[in-house]
Amino acid sequence: STSHSPRLRESYLDRSRPLIVAWVSPTDGQVSFAWLTLPAQWDADREYPLYVQLHGLWDVAQDRLPYLAYPFSHPGTSFAFEDGYLVSPWGRGNQWYRGIAETDIWECATAIKRLVRVDESQQYLCGHSMGGYGAWHIARGSADVWAALGIHAGALGYDPREVDATVAATLRDVPTYFVVGTSDGLLGVAVGS
């Protein structure tokens, strides 16, 4: 009877709680995981778009247990897309989505696709702050995978070598939505690219 109880199937179907998907990394043998929020009126036999949301630099993500437990300690705080799966990978913490952290995102997508049916032509990558940088960084090497990108206050100044005409040309056919405030120090980086 507790609202958003992790023991109730409805908590996952009404999308007030995400599911936890875990896998053993074939790269380094470590266990990793992601939160998976279902689409509205989920039908297991249908294909749905996949939205991959990368977290920003966040003390909760620094260690696997607080990140894993966050939806349980903060019930009802998740959001969802009506038409598709929302996956929020741990990304091995706060490693700027490079190296094993980037690998973690690809392994997460593989793990999700083993469980549910994903429309491969509708895969979206987004992130906030460090996650925005991560989305840009990952997409520059895989532009053909993504239907669109969302860069929300992206920390694009982290590696200015990745924000140049060559990368812009690589991503020119990938619709990209930038969210940057007028007082944000990143505005010059985002506008300059």
C-alpha positions in Angstrom: 0.0 0.0 0.0 3.0 2.3 0.1 3.2 4.7 -2.8 5.9 3.9 -5.3 6.8 0.7 -3.4 9.6 -1.2 -5.1 7.6 -4.4 -4.3 4.7 -3.3 -6.5 4.7 -4.1 -10.2 2.6 -0.9 -10.8 5.5 1.3 -9.5 7.5 0.2 -12.6 4.6 0.2 -15.0 3.4 3.7 -13.9 7.1 4.8 -14.3 7.4 6.2 -10.8 10.4 3.9 -10.3 12.9 2.6 -12.8 14.0 -1.0 -13.2 17.6 -1.8 -12.4 19.4 -3.6 -15.3 22.8 -5.1 -14.4 25.4 -6.9 -16.5 29.0 -8.2 -16.1 31.3 -6.3 -18.4 32.9 -8.4 -21.0 35.7 -5.8 -21.1 36.9 -6.0 -17.5 34.6 -8.4 -15.6 33.1 -5.7 -13.4 29.4 -5.5 -12.6 27.7 -2.4 -14.0 24.1 -1.3 -14.2 21.6 1.3 -15.4 18.2 2.5 -14.5 15.6 1.6 -17.1 12.2 3.4 -17.2 9.5 1.9 -19.3 7.4 3.7 -22.0 3.8 4.7 -21.2 1.4 1.8 -21.6 4.3 -0.5 -22.2 3.8 -3.5 -24.5 6.7 -6.0 -24.4 6.0 -7.1 -28.0 6.5 -3.6 -29.5 9.6 -1.8 -30.5 10.2 1.5 -28.9 12.7 4.4 -29.2 15.7 4.3 -26.8 16.7 7.4 -24.9 20.2 7.2 -23.3 20.6 9.9 -20.6 24.1 10.5 -19.3 24.4 12.0 -15.8 26.5 15.0 -14.9 29.4 15.2 -12.5 27.5 14.0 -9.4 28.7 12.9 -6.0 25.9 10.2 -6.0 27.5 8.6 -9.1 31.0 8.5 -7.7 30.3 5.2 -6.0 28.1 2.4 -7.4 26.0 1.8 -4.3 24.6 5.3 -3.8 23.8 5.5 -7.6 22.2 2.1 -7.6 20.1 3.0 -4.5 19.2 6.5 -5.5 15.8 5.7 -7.1 14.9 3.7 -4.0 16.0 6.4 -1.5 14.2 9.1 -3.6 11.0 7.4 -4.8 8.9 9.1 -7.4 11.6 11.5 -8.6 12.3 9.9 -11.9 11.0 11.2 -15.2 10.2 9.3 -18.4 9.6 9.7 -22.1 6.1 8.8 -23.1 7.1 7.0 -26.3 10.3 5.1 -25.4 12.7 3.5 -23.0 14.8 5.9 -20.9 18.0 4.3 -19.7 20.4 6.1 -17.3 23.7 4.2 -17.2 26.0 4.5 -14.2 28.9 5.0 -16.7 31.4 3.9 -14.0 30.9 7.1 -12.1 32.4 10.4 -12.9 35.0 9.5 -15.6 33.8 11.9 -18.3 32.5 9.1 -20.5 36.0 8.2 -21.7 37.7 4.9 -21.6 35.8 2.3 -19.6 33.1 4.8 -18.9 32.3 5.1 -22.7 32.6 1.3 -23.0 30.0 1.1 -20.2 27.5 3.1 -22.3 27.9 0.7 -25.2 27.7 -2.3 -23.0 24.6 -0.9 -21.4 22.8 -0.4 -24.8 23.7 -4.1 -25.6 22.3 -5.3 -22.2 19.1 -3.3 -22.7 18.6 -4.6 -26.2 18.8 -8.2 -24.9 15.8 -7.5 -22.6 13.5 -5.3 -24.7 12.8 -4.5 -28.3 14.4 -1.2 -29.4 13.8 0.6 -32.7 17.4 0.9 -33.9 16.5 3.9 -36.1 15.3 5.9 -33.0 18.2 6.0 -30.6 18.8 9.3 -28.8 21.7 10.3 -26.7 21.5 13.2 -24.2 23.2 14.4 -21.1 23.6 17.3 -18.6 26.9 19.0 -17.9 29.5 16.2 -17.9 26.8 14.0 -19.5 26.3 16.7 -22.2 30.1 16.5 -22.9 29.8 12.7 -22.8 27.0 12.7 -25.4 29.0 14.9 -27.7 32.2 12.9 -27.1 30.5 9.5 -27.8 28.4 10.8 -30.8 31.5 12.2 -32.6 32.6 8.6 -33.1 29.2 7.1 -33.8 27.1 9.7 -35.6 25.4 7.0 -37.6 23.9 5.4 -34.5 22.0 8.4 -33.1 18.8 9.9 -34.4 19.5 13.1 -32.4 21.5 14.5 -29.5 20.6 16.6 -26.5 23.4 18.6 -24.9 22.0 20.3 -21.7 24.5 22.8 -20.2 27.2 20.5 -21.6 30.7 20.9 -20.3 32.1 21.2 -23.8 35.0 23.2 -22.5 36.4 20.0 -20.9 38.3 19.1 -24.0 38.2 22.0 -26.5 39.9 19.7 -29.1 36.5 18.0 -29.4 34.6 21.2 -30.3 36.0 22.2 -33.7 34.9 22.3 -37.3 36.0 18.7 -37.9 33.7 17.3 -35.2 30.9 19.7 -36.2 31.2 18.3 -39.8 31.1 14.7 -38.5 27.9 15.5 -36.6 26.3 17.9 -39.1 23.5 15.4 -40.1 22.7 14.6 -36.4 20.0 16.9 -35.1 21.4 18.4 -31.9 19.5 20.4 -29.3 21.7 22.6 -27.1 20.4 24.0 -23.8 22.7 26.8 -22.5 21.7 29.6 -20.2 22.6 33.2 -21.1 24.8 33.5 -18.0 26.4 30.1 -18.5 30.2 30.3 -19.0 29.7 27.5 -21.6 27.6 29.8 -23.9 30.7 31.0 -25.7 31.9 27.4 -26.3 28.5 26.3 -27.5 27.9 29.3 -29.7 31.5 29.3 -31.0 31.1 25.8 -32.4 
